[in-house]
Amino acid sequence: MADHKTADTPTAERVYETPPTERPITEAEAARAAKLSANEHIKIASGYLRGTLAEGLLKNATGAISDDDGQLVKFHGMYLQDDRDLRAERTRKKLDKAYSFMIRLRIAGGVVTPKQWLILDEIARTYANGTLRATTRQTFQYHGVIKSNLKRTMAAIDAALLDTIAACGDVNRNVMAATNPAQKGAHEAAYKLAKDISDSLLPKTNAWREIWLDGERVVGGEDASEVEPVYGKTYLPRKFKTIVAVPPSNEVDVYAHDLGFIAILDKKGKVTGWNVTVGGGMGMTHGETDTFPRTADVMLFSEPEYALKVAEAVMTVQRDWGNRNVRKNARLKYTIERYGLKAFRAEVEKRVGRAFQDPKPFTFTGNGDRYGWVAGDDGKHHLTLYVPSGRIKDVEGGPQFLAGLRRIAEVHQGDFRLTGNQNVIIANVPADKKAEIDALVQEYGLTTGAGALRRNSLACVALPTCGLALAESERYLPSLIDELEESLASHGLSDDDITIRMTGCPNGCARPFIAEIGLVGRGPERYNLYLGAAFDGSRLSKLYAEDVTASDIRPKLDPLFAAYAKDRTKGERFGDFVIRAGYVAKTGNGPDFHVQTGAQKAVA
């Protein structure tokens, strides 16, 4: 177990705020409170996420929707975007922006059937931009869906027995689960818990079906006690992300999320309970030190029968204690920083109605995927495919991911599983079907692996569709890895696993702050370079160089690679080496992220 906190006793000099004694924000109070962030008022006035979305869909003069509805539609699993590659040209021609929507699905644990895969594939080719995007949230998202096709797209998703409710917005979002198919019993327990949490904490409003599927409005829909018994009209202060992990693999990045459950296994591999983590999160704002990424604390051990109650209790404490005045400080990680883990745990135990044991020992060895075939302990076989940046598409002269996986779905007898690393597992393949799957993988040029650096890489979408992106990510990282692979090869490091992640902005969707090499967009072709995170995702990185141009990334890293090849100890990871060798300071947690930044000494 590496660098995470389990103690809940604050240091002597640390003074925490006093927690509220009751739920501080009721709907009536919120409506009168001028200091609340603008989003709080939008939620209160929305009629449980309805707003004027239904009316806005009928306005054909623009491909956009109103600003307020743009906030509400996130709860329905969508973001309004535009093609930023076309902005300048369209502005010159005095045209509206090239608006479209990104649609994200809710798929707890990332599991879909072959029949569902075929429907999702058809939606991508019919209504979106011809691609399926596997995300770091273990689900799919579509890009390029225009407003006039939204209802058709949602109806098609509903026909696949899937939905997009709460995939975005100030709610419990898509719940991730461990994907190690070799541990069948533990995986099944992780998936079941993820599915139960997803269903239990789902918003109860009927707005989704009313607006997108022309469902009837529920009588009494304005009664908060009937419509949202857990959330109320104000929902949560900010997004809330939950995951379920099974050691020794941390491929779901448990420390990067608001709430996590780590399986504690007996000698036979059976889940005896769950260590519960709280307070992780990646997002921050450049230049604002009161915002920072944070790794989660391991808070307590829960027996299996209490796990669902613990999940709801953690979320409702955040609902009541979270900062609704300053949105950038509203995540659970800031709540833990304000009130302390000891007080937070006490409140969780109070709401569940019992005290819990302290966390049990466990060990993570890494946060990557297992590529190629893996045999499960039930005799089934599972093939993990490497999908560059999770973009499932047909590449001219290259892998035909969309067509190939469609063909596999037509004959596959098991299921598909998405990973938190943007890859795809063809799961539960009978032994006598392996050869058929292998033949299709070869026919369509699909990849079951890649170079060590590439297979440990993640990138967010960024440009041209994400409105928050300051720099390229998905479109640039592959060529950067080409350069870095040359550098690594020159030092004999081609086969060494090193995690590298890139995002176009500091919101951290690809979790760059827990990568051994993290690159975060500052502006066009400019990035902040972070180093020193733990290989298993348990320790944050530290800012090593600020505002590095794209052309200078390799020159910054090459001397460090050379030093690593020469001076590392046996089994030492790159993130650990740069700290031990004194090139970058070690990050504790939270606010310490911004302390002692920059290169600590020159590379010899």
N, C-alpha and C positions, 0 to 999 in steps of 0.2 A: 504494500500500500504506500503510495507516494503522496507527499505534500498536500494533504487536505486536513481540515480541522474537524475534530470530533468533540473537543472540549467546549463547554458553553459558559465558562467562567470568564468574564471580561477582565482585561488587564487593569491594574490599579488605577492608571491614569485615565482610562476610558470612562466617560460618563454617557450613559444612554438616556434617551427621552423616556418619560413615563407613558406606558401604553394607555390608550383610551379604555375606560371602564365599560363602555357599551358601544353599540354600533353608532359611529358618529354621523354617518350620512344616511338619512332617510330621504325618500323622494321629496317630501314637502320641504325639508331643510335645504336640500340641494337646489330646489327651484328658487329659493330666496338668497342663496349664497353667491354673492357677486365675485368672490375670490376663486371659485371653482374654474378649472380650465374649460375652454370653449366646448371641448368634446363632451363634457359632462352634461351641459345644457342641451346639446344635440340629442344625446341618448334619452334624456328625460322627456323631451318633446316629441320623440319619434313614434310613440304609440307602439312600443315594443318592436322597434327596428323596422317599422313600415315607412315612416317619413313620407316623402312624395315620390317614392320609387316607381310605383305603378303609373302615376301620371307622367313622370319623366321619360319612361320608356316609349310613350306615345309621341314625344316631341321629335319630329324628323328633321328639324332644321339644323341640329347639331348631333354629333356622335357622342357627346359628353352628357353628363348629368350634373345637377347642382352640387355646389361644394358640400353642403350638409349631407346630401344623399351619397356623396363620394366617401364620407366617413362611415355612413350606415351600411353601405354595400359591402364593406369589409366583413361585417358579421355574417354576410351571406356567402363569403368565400371569394370575393372579387376585389380587384383594384382597377381603377380607371387609369389607363396609361396612354401614351402616344409614342409614335415612332420618332425618336429624337434625331435619327439620321436625316429625316425629312423636314425638320422644323424650320431650318433657315430658308430652304427653297419655298416652302408653303407660306412662310411669313412674307417673303418677297412678292409672292403672287397674291397676297392678301386672302389666303385661304385659311379655313379652320385647321387646327392641328389634326394630324392623322390619328384620331382617337380609336382605341380599342380597349378590351378588357382582358386582364389576366384572371383566370378562374382556377382556384385550387380546390382539390377534392379532400374530403374527410375520409381517410382509410386507416382506421386504427391498426397499428402493427404493420401496415404496408402490404397486406395480403389481399390478392384478388384472384378470382378463378379465371381459367382460360376463356370462358364465355364473356366475362366482364372485360377481359383484356381486348377481345375482338371489338366490343362495343366502344371502348375508349379509343381504340385505334381508328375506328370509323369516324368518331367525333373529331379527332385531330385532323383528319383529311377532309372532312366536310365543312367544319365551321371554324377551325383554328388555322394556324400557319403551317400545318402539315407535320408538326412535331409533337411528341409527348415529352414533357420535361420531368424527370425524376428529381425530386428536391431533397435537400438536406433534412426535411421534416418527414421523410419516409412516405411521401405521397406523390401524386401527379399534379402538375398544373399545365394549363393551356395558355398560349399567348395568341394575340391577334384576333380575338373574337369581337366582332363589331356589335354595336348595340342592337341592331335589328335581328341579330341571330342569338341573342342571349336566352330568350325563352325556349327556342328550339334546342339549344345546347343543354339547358338545364333539364328539359324534358327527356332528352336522350340519356343524360346522366342518371336521372331517376329510373329510367327503364332498365338500367344496369343494376338497380337496387343499391345505388350509391347516392351521395349527396355532397354538398359543399358547405353545409351549415357549420358555422364556427371554425372554419379552416383559417380564418383571419379574424381580426377584431379583438375587443377587450373581453375575452372569454377564455375558457380552457380550450386550447387548440388541438390539432391532430395529435393523438397520443402515440408515441413511438414505443417499439418493443424490440428486444433482442432478436437477432436473426440467425443465431448459430444453430443450423439444422442438425448438427451432430448430437446436441443435447436435447433430445426430443421431449422428455418429460419437463425439463426446466423451461424449454422454449414454449411449450403448450401452456404452462402456468403463467409465463410472462405475457403471452398473447392474450390469454383470458383476462388477466388483470388489466391490461391496456384497453381491451374492448369494454370491460365493465366500467372502467373509469370514464371512457369516452361517452358511453351511453348515459351514465349516471349524471355527468356534469354537462350534458348537452342543454343548450337553451330550450325552453319549452314553448316559446312563441310559435304561433302558426304562420308568421309572416312569410317564411320561405315558400311554403306551399301555396299561400294565397297569391303572392306576387308572380312566382315563376311557373306555377302549374295551374293557375286559375282556380285554386281551391276556395272553398267558402270561408268567409270570416267567422271565427269562433264567437259565439255569443258570450258576452262577459269578458271580452279580450282586453278591456281596460282595467281589469282587477289584477293588481300586482300579485296578490296572494294566490290567484288561480294560474296566471300566465307564467310568472317567473318566481317560484317559491324560493329558490336559492339565490338567483342573481338580483331580482328586483329591477326597477327601471334604469338604474345606473350601472348595472352589470359590474365589471371589474374596473379598477383604476387603469390597468393596461393589460396587454396580452399576457397569457399565462401558459407555460409550456411544461408538459409532463412526459416523462419517459420511464421505461422499465428495462433494467439491465440485468444481464446474467454473466458474472465473472467466469472465466478470466478475461473475456473480451468486453471492451468498453466501446464497441462500434457505434453506440447511440449517444456517446458523449454525455454521460450522466451529470458531470460537473458543470455543464454549460446551461442547465435548465432550472426553471423555477422549482419544480418538484420532481423527485426521482425515487424510484424503488430499486434497490440492489438485492438480487436474490441471494439468500444465504442457503447453501446446499449442504446436505449431510454426505456421508461417505459414499452413498449409493446414488448421488446426484439428484436427490429429491429436495424440493424447496421446503425449508422449515420455517421460513419467514422472510421479512424484507427489512433491510436497512433503509431508512427514509432520509433523503437529502433535500435541502431547501436552500434557496437563495442564489442559484446560479443564473447567469445571463451575460450575453456578449455585447450588447449595444452600448455605444457611448457617442459623444459629440466632440469633434476635433476642437482643441483649444479650451474646453470647459472641464476643468479638473474635478468638478462635483459630479461628473458622469464618468463611469468606468465599467469595464467588464468585471465579472466576479465569478469565482468558482464556488460551487455549492458546499455547504457544510453538511456533514453526516450527523443527523440530529438524534435519531432513536432507532430502535428495533421494534418492528411490529409483527405480531403473529398474523398468519394469512387471513384469518377471519375478521381482522380489524382494518385491513389495508384500505378498503373502500371508504370506511368512515374517516380514516386518517387523511385520505386524499381530499375529501370534502371539507374536513376541518381546516387543513392547511389553506385551501382556496378561500374559505369564508373568512379566515383571519386576515388574509391579504385583502379581501373585499372590504373589510371593516377598518383595517389599520393602514392600508396603502394610501399614498399621497395623491389626493385628487385635485390639489391646487396647482402643483407644478408637474406637468405631464412627463417631462424628461426624467424626473426622479420618482416615478410611480411604480416601477417594477418591484417585485418581491425582494430582490437583492438589496434595494435601498431600505425597504421596511426592516429587514434583518439588521442592516447597519444602524438604523435609527434606534431600534428597541432592544437589540441583542438577541442572541439565540436562546438564552435561558428563559427570557420572558415569552418569546414566541413559542417555545416548546411547552411551557406551562399552560398557555392559552389553548394550544392544540389538544393537550391532554384533558383540559377542562371540558372542551367541547365534545370530545369522544367519550368522556366519562370514566377514564381510567388512566393510571400511570403506566408508562412503558419502560422497558429495559433500555440500557445504553446500547449503542451499535455493536455488532459482532464483527470479528476480524474477517477480512476478505482481501483478495489481491487481483488487480488488473494488470495485464501484460501489454496491452496496446489498444488502439482504437481504430484499426483498419479492418478490412474485409478479408475473407478467405477465398481466394480466386481458384477457379477450376472445380473439379469434382470433389465432393466431400460425402463420405458414407455416413448415414445416420445410424443410431443404435437400434433402429427398427427395421433395418434392411433396405430402406429407401435411399435414393441417391439425389444429390443436390448440386447444381452447377451454377456457380457465381460468375457472371459476365462483367467485365470492366466496361463501363459506359462513360466516355469522356464527358465530364461535367453534367452527366445525367441526361444529355440531350439525345433522345431516341428519334433518330432521323436516318434517312438514306443519304449517304455521302457519295457524291460523284467520284468514282474511281476508288472508293473505300468501303468500309463496312456498311451493310444495308440493315441497320438496326430495326427500322420500322417494318420493312417487308419481312425480314428474317424472323422477328419475334411474332409477327402476325401468322406466319406459316407454322411456327412452333406451337402457337396457341391453338391452331386447328387440329393438332394431333396429340397435344400434351394431356396426360391423364391426372396430373397433380394440380399444383397451383403455382402462382408467381409471387415472389416477395421482394419488395423494394427494401434497400438498406439505407441507413442514415448517411452513407457515403455516396449516394446517388447511383448505386449499382443495382443490378437485377439478378435475382436468384430464380432459376428454373427449379422448383422444389418438388420433392416427393415423386421422383421419377422411378418407376419399377426397374429392376435390373435388366429386364429384357427389352426395355425401351431406350436404354442409354445410347446404343449405337445409332438409333434413328435420330435422336436429339443431336448427337455429335455430328452426324452427316449434315444436318441442316445448319448447325453452327459453322461448319466448314464452307458449305455452299454459299452462305450469305456473308462470309468474312467477319463473323462476330469474334470478339476478343475475349479470351478467358484469362487475360493477364496483361501486364505492361511492365515497363521498367520500374525499378524500385521507387524512384521519386514520383513518377506519374501515377502509380497505383495508390500512392498515399497523398494524392492531391484532391482539393475541392475548390470549386469556384462558384460564386453566385452568378446570376444572370447579368446584372449590371446593364450596360448600354447594349442595344439602343432603347429598350423598353422601360427599364426601371426609372421612375422619375427622381429617385434619390441618388442615383449613381453619379459620382464625380469623375470616375475613370473606368476604363475597360476592365473586365475580369474574365468571363467565360470566353470571349473571343481572343483574349491576349495570352492567358496562362499556357495554352498548349505550345505556343512558339517560345515562350520564356523557358518552359521546361526543356525544350530542344536545346537551348543554349546551356542551361544548367547541367543537363546530362553530359554534354561535352566536357564541361568543367569537372564534374564528378569522375568521369572516366579517366581524365588525365591524372587524377590522384588515386586511382584504383578503388573508387567508392561506388561504382555502378550498381553493385548488388546490395548496398546498404539502405535499409529502410529509414527514410527521413520524411516527416510530415510537412507538407507545404500547402498553404491555403491562401486564396486571394479573394478580396471583396472590392467592389467599386466604391464603397463608402464605409464609415465606421459603425453602421448598424449591425454588422457582423453576421449576416445570414449564413455564411459558410464557416462560421466559427473560427476566424483566423487567429484570435488571441489565445487559443490553446493549441496552436500548431507550432512545431519547432521553428519553422520559417513562416512568418505571417506577413502578407502584403496588403495594405489597406489604402484605397484610393484617396488622394488629396486633391487631384485635379487632372486634367488631360495629360496622360503619360507621366504622372507623378504619384509616388506611393510612400507611405511610411513603412519602414522595414522593422519588424518585430522578431526577436529571437529569444530562445531560452525556455520555451514551454516544455512540459514533460511529454514523453512519447505516449503515455497512456491517457493523456488529456486531463491530468489532475492538477497541473500547475499552469498559471498564466505566464505569458511571455512578457518581455520588456521592450520598450522602444529602443532600438539600436541606432537607427539613422532616420532622420526626418526629411520628407520632401525629396526622395530619391527619384531621379529621372529613370524612365524605363531602361535606357541604354546603360545606366550605371549600376543596375541591380547585380548583374553578373560580376563586374569588377569588385563590388562590395563583398560578395559572398565567396568568390574564388580563394582569396587568402585564408579565409576561415576554413574552407574545405581542406586546403593544404595542411593547415595546422591540425585539424581534426585527424587526418590520415596519419600524420606523423606522431602526434602526442597523446592520442586517446588511450585509455586503459581498456582492458579486455571487456567486451560487452557494453562499453559506455555509449550512451546515446548522444546524438549531436546536441540536443537541447541541454543535456546535463553538462556536456563538455564545455560549451561556450561560457557557462557559469563558472565551472571549476577552474577553467583557464583564465578567468578574470576579464573576458571580453565584454560581458554584459552582466548587470546586477540581477540577482535572483528576486523574483516578485513574490511577495507574501500573498495578500488577497485584497480585493476591493481598492480602497484609496491608495494602497502601496503601489498600485500599477503605475502611478504617475511620479513616483519618487525615484531618484537616482537613475534617470534615463540617460540614453546616449551611450556611445562606445566608452568603456571604462579604461581601455588601453589600446594602443596601436597593435595591429597584427604584425608579428615579426616577419 
